[in-house]
Amino acid sequence: MASSLSFHAAALLPPSSAGPPKFLRRRFLPLSSSASSSGTLGIYSRFERPLEDVYNVRVERGLPRERVAELGVDRWSVWKTGGRCRLPWDWHVDQQVYVVSGEVRVVPEGAKSGERFMRFVAGDLVRYPKWFEADLFFDGPYEERYRFLAYARSAVKNQQTSAELANSAETKSGTRHANTQSSFVGFVSGIVCE
């Protein structure tokens, strides 16, 4: 019995080769090909969480028409841009956005480079969290419908609606939402458009 136990224990030990265990080889790729080809143990990359999770940006992709009608998206404010554009933006309140047409690349402020970004296309419903900062890149015509979300601690204590909050945010910042039915004119400093 002891001999069979030692046999099973030996089977659990990693092989004497310098490479990583088989289950690691499938999930993680070596950072340099020279380490794996030489037979020495290389440094392996870790799984990177999606930026949506890291920055708490919630997205529902390809929203069905029933859900769009349920949310009343057709009553939300409209924002458009006509061409290639870069817009630095920071959110002072939660904002829900439905992408009507076009696409946007969102590069968070804390991102090390533009290689990692979030991409939202027509039909996506996105919720940007309060205090999120990012650069928005538009490669062509883009249209979205948006609303601001205000979460009260208590409905009795705080009766401020999302529309009131949106108006106060617009008044304070004097930015993006000057006229909700017209195209964006360029009130934000740092905007670069063609």
C-alpha positions as CSV (number, residue, x, y, z in Angstrom):
1,M,0.0,0.0,0.0
2,A,2.9,2.4,0.8
3,S,4.4,1.7,-2.6
4,S,1.2,2.6,-4.4
5,L,0.8,5.7,-2.3
6,S,4.3,6.8,-3.2
7,F,3.6,6.1,-6.8
8,H,0.6,8.4,-6.8
9,A,2.5,11.1,-4.9
10,A,5.3,10.9,-7.4
11,A,2.7,11.4,-10.2
12,L,1.6,14.6,-8.5
13,L,5.1,16.1,-8.5
14,P,6.0,18.3,-11.4
15,P,8.4,16.8,-14.0
16,S,12.1,17.6,-13.7
17,S,12.0,19.6,-16.9
18,A,12.5,23.3,-16.6
19,G,9.3,24.3,-18.4
20,P,6.1,25.2,-16.6
21,P,3.4,22.7,-15.8
22,K,1.1,21.8,-18.8
23,F,-1.9,23.6,-17.4
24,L,0.1,26.9,-17.3
25,R,1.3,26.5,-20.8
26,R,-2.2,26.6,-22.2
27,R,-3.3,29.8,-20.4
28,F,-0.2,31.9,-20.2
29,L,2.2,32.7,-23.0
30,P,5.9,33.4,-22.5
31,L,6.9,37.0,-22.6
32,S,10.1,36.2,-24.6
33,S,10.5,33.4,-27.1
34,S,14.2,33.0,-26.2
35,A,13.4,31.7,-22.7
36,S,11.1,29.0,-23.9
37,S,13.3,27.9,-26.8
38,S,16.4,27.6,-24.6
39,G,14.6,25.3,-22.2
40,T,14.9,27.6,-19.2
41,L,12.0,28.7,-17.2
42,G,10.7,32.0,-18.6
43,I,8.6,34.7,-17.1
44,Y,4.9,34.2,-17.9
45,S,2.3,36.9,-18.4
46,R,-0.7,37.1,-16.2
47,F,-4.3,37.3,-17.3
48,E,-5.4,41.0,-17.6
49,R,-8.9,41.9,-16.5
50,P,-11.1,43.7,-19.0
51,L,-10.9,47.5,-18.7
52,E,-14.7,47.6,-18.2
53,D,-14.2,45.6,-14.9
54,V,-11.1,47.6,-13.9
55,Y,-12.8,51.0,-14.2
56,N,-16.4,49.8,-13.3
57,V,-17.8,50.7,-16.7
58,R,-20.9,48.6,-17.3
59,V,-21.9,47.7,-20.8
60,E,-24.8,45.8,-22.4
61,R,-23.8,44.9,-26.0
62,G,-26.3,44.7,-28.8
63,L,-29.3,45.9,-26.8
64,P,-32.6,44.4,-28.0
65,R,-35.4,46.8,-29.2
66,E,-37.6,45.8,-26.3
67,R,-35.0,46.9,-23.7
68,V,-34.4,50.2,-25.6
69,A,-38.2,50.8,-25.5
70,E,-38.3,49.8,-21.8
71,L,-35.6,52.4,-20.9
72,G,-37.3,55.1,-23.0
73,V,-34.1,55.8,-24.9
74,D,-35.9,57.9,-27.5
75,R,-36.7,60.5,-24.8
76,W,-33.0,60.9,-23.7
77,S,-30.8,63.8,-24.8
78,V,-28.9,63.6,-28.1
79,W,-25.2,64.2,-28.7
80,K,-23.4,64.0,-32.1
81,T,-20.1,64.5,-33.7
82,G,-19.5,64.7,-37.4
83,G,-16.0,63.4,-37.9
84,R,-12.7,62.3,-36.6
85,C,-12.3,63.7,-33.1
86,R,-10.5,63.3,-29.7
87,L,-12.4,64.5,-26.6
88,P,-10.9,64.4,-23.1
89,W,-13.7,63.9,-20.7
90,D,-14.4,63.4,-17.0
91,W,-17.7,62.4,-15.4
92,H,-18.9,64.2,-12.3
93,V,-22.0,62.0,-12.1
94,D,-23.0,58.5,-13.4
95,Q,-24.0,58.7,-17.1
96,Q,-25.9,56.1,-19.1
97,V,-25.2,56.2,-22.9
98,Y,-26.9,54.4,-25.7
99,V,-24.8,54.4,-28.9
100,V,-27.1,55.1,-31.8
101,S,-24.6,55.1,-34.6
102,G,-20.8,55.0,-35.1
103,E,-18.3,53.9,-32.6
104,V,-16.1,55.3,-29.8
105,R,-12.8,54.2,-28.4
106,V,-12.5,55.0,-24.7
107,V,-8.9,55.3,-23.3
108,P,-9.0,55.6,-19.5
109,E,-6.9,58.3,-17.9
110,G,-4.8,55.7,-15.9
111,A,-4.1,53.6,-19.0
112,K,-0.3,53.3,-19.6
113,S,-0.8,53.5,-23.4
114,G,-3.5,53.7,-26.0
115,E,-3.1,50.0,-26.7
116,R,-5.7,49.0,-24.2
117,F,-9.0,50.7,-24.7
118,M,-12.8,50.0,-24.5
119,R,-14.7,50.1,-27.8
120,F,-18.4,50.7,-27.9
121,V,-20.5,50.5,-31.1
122,A,-24.0,51.1,-32.3
123,G,-26.5,49.2,-30.1
124,D,-24.4,49.2,-26.9
125,L,-25.7,50.6,-23.6
126,V,-22.9,52.0,-21.5
127,R,-22.9,53.3,-17.9
128,Y,-19.9,55.5,-17.1
129,P,-19.3,55.8,-13.4
130,K,-18.9,59.0,-11.4
131,W,-15.3,60.4,-11.4
132,F,-14.2,58.3,-14.4
133,E,-11.8,60.2,-16.6
134,A,-10.9,59.2,-20.2
135,D,-10.1,60.3,-23.7
136,L,-12.9,59.6,-26.2
137,F,-11.8,58.9,-29.8
138,F,-14.2,59.1,-32.7
139,D,-13.1,58.0,-36.2
140,G,-16.2,59.2,-38.0
141,P,-19.8,60.3,-37.5
142,Y,-21.1,59.3,-34.1
143,E,-24.5,59.8,-32.3
144,E,-25.5,58.8,-28.8
145,R,-28.4,59.3,-26.5
146,Y,-27.6,59.9,-22.9
147,R,-29.0,60.6,-19.5
148,F,-27.5,61.3,-16.1
149,L,-28.2,58.9,-13.2
150,A,-28.5,60.2,-9.7
151,Y,-28.6,57.7,-6.8
152,A,-30.2,59.2,-3.7
153,R,-29.4,57.9,-0.2
154,S,-33.0,58.2,0.6
155,A,-35.9,59.1,-1.7
156,V,-37.3,61.3,1.1
157,K,-34.1,63.1,1.9
158,N,-33.0,63.8,-1.6
159,Q,-35.6,64.6,-4.2
160,Q,-33.2,65.8,-6.9
161,T,-34.0,64.2,-10.2
162,S,-31.5,63.2,-12.8
163,A,-32.6,66.1,-15.0
164,E,-32.0,68.6,-12.3
165,L,-28.6,67.1,-11.7
166,A,-27.8,67.2,-15.4
167,N,-28.8,70.9,-15.5
168,S,-26.6,71.7,-12.5
169,A,-23.6,69.8,-14.0
170,E,-24.0,71.6,-17.3
171,T,-24.2,75.0,-15.5
172,K,-21.1,74.3,-13.4
173,S,-18.9,72.9,-16.1
174,G,-20.2,74.8,-19.2
175,T,-19.2,71.8,-21.3
176,R,-20.6,69.1,-23.5
177,H,-24.3,69.6,-23.1
178,A,-25.1,73.2,-24.0
179,N,-27.8,72.3,-26.5
180,T,-28.9,68.7,-26.3
181,Q,-30.6,68.6,-29.7
182,S,-27.7,70.1,-31.8
183,S,-24.3,68.8,-32.8
184,F,-21.4,69.3,-30.4
185,V,-19.8,72.7,-30.9
186,G,-16.6,72.5,-28.9
187,F,-17.0,73.9,-25.4
188,V,-14.4,71.5,-23.9
189,S,-10.8,72.7,-23.7
190,G,-8.4,70.2,-25.2
191,I,-10.8,68.9,-27.9
192,V,-9.2,68.0,-31.2
193,C,-11.4,67.6,-34.2
194,E,-10.9,67.6,-38.0
